[in-house]
Amino acid sequence: MIYIQKLEDITKSDFLMVGGKAVSLGDLFHQDLSVPAGFVVTTEAYLDFLNGKVSLDLENQISSSFNSLNSELVAVRSSALADSWTGQLETFVNVDKRELMNKIISCWNSIRSAEAQNYAAEKNLIGNQLLVAVIVQKMIQSVSSGVMFTINPMSRQSDEVLIEAGFGLGEYLVRGPIAPDSFQIEKKTLKIKGRDIKVQETMMKFIDGENKEIPVPNNLKEKPALDDSKILELTKIAVQIEEYYHHPQTIEWTVDDQNKIWILQTRSTVIV
């Protein structure tokens, strides 16, 4: 039984086993972009879980795959077969090996919660659309992180990339406690056309075994979360990914303490 798939080996033909988010990560690997190493616990494992058959073989495969990442901490994310689940399914960051199986089970269970089931009914999701795989990736400790749009959703300009950025873990920005910095960049010339820098008071960091909300250091509080070189590097990546898909994209990214950009996710953008 195929319970585990490495992210770098995933192609579109694996969709029914790994879900849309994992296929997108496989695409990013194939574009030679920097993506955190990881693996997927497939929908076959989820079906066994539904049937009460979580075996020692599955747990051993997960344990072995975790060890191969050479990382004490991982991010654990749901990857469903339907693309309509945004915000409905569980995501966990800074998970250690002891908690990994529990977090995978929490991701599986999240698609069966009352809220998720009501959402599925509203969206008419049935059959395979109710299956979920789980992505496990090496955790990147973020100095700054955010999201970028290959079409500016504010101006609806297709020749502009919009980047939103904040200090610390990206999950904090996504949940909305902070107002991010924003940058508008012209795709062809890479000219930074506009910038709106916010004063960020707090950020999320992993400290003493916990994800904690802490004050932003005074020397960073009023500074932009990205310098111009990183803004332009991200813009080039955004254009590359959009050209690969031939469709506007929303891309999650992070910058680590070695000043390296990592791409965490991409999905198609719908401009209304």
Stockholm file with secondary structure:
# STOCKHOLM 1.0

chainA/1-272         MIYIQKLEDITKSDFLMVGGKAVSLGDLFHQDLSVPAGFVVTTEAYLDFLNGKVSLDLENQISSSFNSLNSELVAVRSSALADSWTGQLETFVNVDKRELMNKIISCWNSIRSAEAQNYAAEKNLIGNQLLVAVIVQKMIQSVSSGVMFTINPMSRQSDEVLIEAGFGLGEYLVRGPIAPDSFQIEKKTLKIKGRDIKVQETMMKFIDGENKEIPVPNNLKEKPALDDSKILELTKIAVQIEEYYHHPQTIEWTVDDQNKIWILQTRSTVIV
#=GR chainA/1-272 SS CCCEEEGGGCCGGGHHHHHHHHHHHHHHHHTTCCCCCEEEECHHHHHHHHTTCCCHHHHHHHHHHHHHTTCSCEEEEEEESSTTCTTTSCEEEEECHHHHHHHHHHHHHHTTSHHHHHHHHHHTCCGGGGCEEEEEEECCCEEEEEEEESSCTTTCCTTEEEEEEEESCHHHHHHSSSCCEEEEEETTTCCEEEEECCCCCEEEEEETTEEEEEECCHHHHTSCSSCHHHHHHHHHHHHHHHHHHTSCEEEEEEEETTSCEEEEEEEECCCC
#=GC SS_cons         CCCEEEGGGCCGGGHHHHHHHHHHHHHHHHTTCCCCCEEEECHHHHHHHHTTCCCHHHHHHHHHHHHHTTCSCEEEEEEESSTTCTTTSCEEEEECHHHHHHHHHHHHHHTTSHHHHHHHHHHTCCGGGGCEEEEEEECCCEEEEEEEESSCTTTCCTTEEEEEEEESCHHHHHHSSSCCEEEEEETTTCCEEEEECCCCCEEEEEETTEEEEEECCHHHHTSCSSCHHHHHHHHHHHHHHHHHHTSCEEEEEEEETTSCEEEEEEEECCCC
//
